[in-house]
Amino acid sequence: MKSKCARLRIAAMVGIAWTSACAGDPYRTFKLSWATPMHNEDGSLLIDLQGYYVYVGLTPEALAPLYFTTDSTAVFGAGTVRRYVAVTSVNTSGLESALSAVVSLPVVP
């Protein structure tokens, strides 16, 4: 049985920013961030948000959950193969939203 919370809307990813510990750092990382959803799909106030699942895959159609976070950011190491990322929001009952927009992560040679 699905409730209204099973279809929470999460805002689209809002930015990818490269960060580096110092110039020339071979372990470059980038941070992906998104807006925290404020409402359920039916317009009611979202008061029981627990966190987010971060999904990663080699194609946009083959994403799998990589980890759970309570932050609205995720940090990734630079990769040599193209990866795709999306997130879902999860409430305290464990009900999960639909995937956000899928973002293609940059490839670093």
Helices and strands as residue ranges (DSSP letters): G 4-7, E 13-19, E 29-34, E 49-57, E 64-69, E 73-77, E 83-91, E 103-105
